[in-house]
Every structure is written in C-alpha cells, then in structure tokens.
C-alpha cells in the first residue's frame, strides 16, 4: 500500500506533461519573475563564482534555468522524485546539467559540499519536512545559502488575501484540472497550502536548525513567500 509521499509523487508524474503550461496560466506567468528574483538576490548575497548548486524538487527545471543563466561557472544538480518531471527537465536544460531521481529527505551528497540549495514550490509537498530541512543543513557548506520559494499560509487575512484565497481554492482547481485533465491534483494545491506553515513558522524552524534568515519577502496577496537563509553552524 502506497504512503502519502508516494501518492504525491504519482500525482506529479501524472501532471508532468502539462505542468509548465498550467503554471504559466495559473500564475499569469508571474512565477517566472519570482524564480528570477530569488536567484538574483541569492547570487548578490553570496557574491562569488564557481558555485556548487543543488535544486531540490527541481520538477521540470524552471529554477535551474535561472541558475544557468545568472550564475558563472557553476556546477548544478537537479533532484526530483518524479521521473516524468525529470524527463521534461532533460529536454529543457543544457546537457551538462546533471539530474537525478531522489527525495528531499535523503540527498546523496556528502556533508558540507554545497554553496546554494534551492527548493521552489516543493517543500510543502515533502511529508517529512523536518528531515528534509535537516538534510539541507547537512549538505550545505558553512555560510551556504538555502533558498525557499513556497506558498505559505496566512492566519489573519485582509480583503485582498481573501480574494486571492478564493481564486486559489475555487478557480485554480478548475483551470488546472482542465489543462492537466487531473482536477484532483489542482484541488490538492490549496489543500496543501492550508496544511503547510506560515512564513513565521517556517522561519522559526530554520532558526532552530542553525540558519540565519537574511531575506524574507511575501508576494501576491501574501500567498507566495521567499526565504533566503544562511547556514551559521
């Protein structure tokens, strides 16, 4: 019998073919801007070349495209548990980018090896969240940078937040379902946001592990959050 994590992976395997199109339509293409900004802010903060970068839950490779474009002479690795997502990524990315199938809770990299680890819209899909965050800390070098882009929960909603929440809960599943032919997968999105952490709760977890949050920002009616944190111990 499959567990919850296996079912999530199967869901992404099923929607992989239309995943990029659905993202562009549902976010009005704004998700590309958020990824670009996350990469540029991170590279400005770390301010060096020849980096070792891992993108966890890399999906179809959109975040990696930004690392390729904006970092210099970097070695970039993409990791994702969905083989169908990785197959799409292989077609989009340069041949020198290495892609491997794997999960966030268990990264096949030695300790203290990575300058930057990014995860964009993937951390809320990790069932064993604490294990994954500890794994990120393990593989990063001292002063290495963790970049998280994610849809986070907000407890106290204003009117703009409520409008965005209505779109996410009621409109997005219908459009996503039509594009992907999998309504259940896009019904999962608002449910997964509601089951996830607030930005403040995520920041607290990172601080407990040994990260110092350097940058945090909310986007689009506080639905999407960016955290850039540095490993301090």
Residue, then its C-alpha position, 0 to 999 in steps of 0.5 A: x500500500x502506497x504512503x502519502x509521499x508516494x501518492x504525491x509523487x504519482x500525482x506529479x508524474x501524472x501532471x508532468x506533461x502539462x505542468x509548465x503550461x498550467x503554471x504559466x496560466x495559473x500564475x499569469x506567468x508571474x512565477x517566472x519573475x519570482x524564480x528570477x528574483x530569488x536567484x538574483x538576490x541569492x547570487x548578490x548575497x553570496x557574491x562569488x563564482x564557481x558555485x556548487x548548486x543543488x535544486x531540490x524538487x527541481x520538477x521540470x527545471x524552471x529554477x535551474x534555468x535561472x541558475x544557468x543563466x545568472x550564475x558563472x561557472x557553476x556546477x548544478x544538480x537537479x533532484x526530483x522524485x518524479x521521473x516524468x518531471x525529470x524527463x521534461x527537465x532533460x529536454x529543457x536544460x543544457x546537457x551538462x546539467x546533471x539530474x537525478x531521481x531522489x527525495x528531499x529527505x535523503x540527498x546523496x551528497x556528502x556533508x558540507x559540499x554545497x554553496x546554494x540549495x534551492x527548493x521552489x514550490x516543493x517543500x510543502x509537498x515533502x511529508x517529512x519536512x523536518x528531515x528534509x530541512x535537516x538534510x539541507x543543513x547537512x549538505x550545505x557548506x558553512x555560510x551556504x545559502x538555502x533558498x525557499x520559494x513556497x506558498x505559505x499560509x496566512x492566519x489573519x487575512x485582509x480583503x485582498x488575501x481573501x480574494x486571492x484565497x478564493x481564486x486559489x481554492x475555487x478557480x485554480x482547481x478548475x483551470x488546472x484540472x482542465x489543462x492537466x485533465x487531473x482536477x484532483x491534483x489542482x484541488x490538492x494545491x490549496x489543500x496543501x497550502x492550508x496544511x503547510x506553515x506560515x512564513x513565521x513558522x517556517x522561519x522559526x524552524x530554520x532558526x532552530x536548525x542553525x540558519x540565519x534568515x537574511x531575506x524574507x519577502x511575501x508576494x501576491x496577496x501574501x500567498x507566495x513567500x521567499x526565504x533566503x537563509x544562511x547556514x551559521x553552524 
